[in-house]
């Protein structure tokens, strides 16, 4: 069983109403989303590295 299976499922956040946001606010929002995507990708890479290390350590 993967430890990620033990984490509680989270509800998806409500979507923002993009129609009422200015162009500047939308561009800032894109930047925030891209930063979050990069943070998630970095976390995935760290977890994959840890898994590879554990698999190597526990290999027979």
C-alpha positions as CSV (number, residue, x, y, z in Angstrom):
1,X,0.0,0.0,0.0
2,X,1.3,3.4,-0.9
3,X,1.4,6.0,1.9
4,X,-0.4,8.4,-0.4
5,X,-3.4,6.1,-0.2
6,X,-3.7,6.9,3.5
7,X,-4.0,10.6,3.0
8,X,-7.6,11.9,3.2
9,X,-9.2,12.9,-0.1
10,X,-9.6,16.6,-0.4
11,X,-12.5,18.4,-2.1
12,X,-11.5,20.4,-5.1
13,X,-11.4,24.1,-4.4
14,X,-14.1,26.2,-5.9
15,X,-13.2,27.8,-9.2
16,X,-12.7,31.5,-9.3
17,X,-15.0,33.6,-11.3
18,X,-12.6,34.7,-14.0
19,X,-15.1,37.0,-15.7
20,X,-14.9,39.5,-12.8
21,X,-11.1,39.5,-12.6
22,X,-9.0,42.2,-14.4
23,X,-6.3,41.3,-16.9
24,X,-3.6,42.1,-14.4
25,X,-5.3,39.9,-11.7
26,X,-5.6,37.1,-14.3
27,X,-1.9,37.3,-15.1
28,X,-1.0,37.3,-11.4
29,X,-3.3,34.3,-10.9
30,X,-1.6,32.5,-13.8
31,X,1.8,33.2,-12.1
32,X,0.5,31.9,-8.8
33,X,-0.8,28.7,-10.5
34,X,2.5,28.1,-12.3
35,X,4.4,28.5,-9.1
36,X,2.1,26.0,-7.4
37,X,2.5,23.6,-10.3
38,X,6.3,23.9,-10.0
39,X,6.1,23.3,-6.2
40,X,4.0,20.1,-6.8
41,X,6.4,18.9,-9.5
42,X,9.3,19.4,-7.1
43,X,7.6,17.5,-4.4
44,X,6.8,14.6,-6.8
45,X,10.4,14.5,-7.8
46,X,11.6,14.4,-4.2
47,X,9.2,11.6,-3.4
48,X,10.3,9.6,-6.5
49,X,13.9,10.0,-5.4
50,X,13.1,8.8,-1.9
51,X,11.2,5.8,-3.3
52,X,14.1,4.9,-5.6
53,X,16.5,5.1,-2.7
54,X,14.3,2.9,-0.6
55,X,13.8,0.4,-3.4
56,X,17.6,0.2,-3.9
57,X,18.2,-0.2,-0.1
58,X,15.6,-3.0,0.2
59,X,16.5,-4.8,-2.9
60,X,17.7,-8.3,-2.4
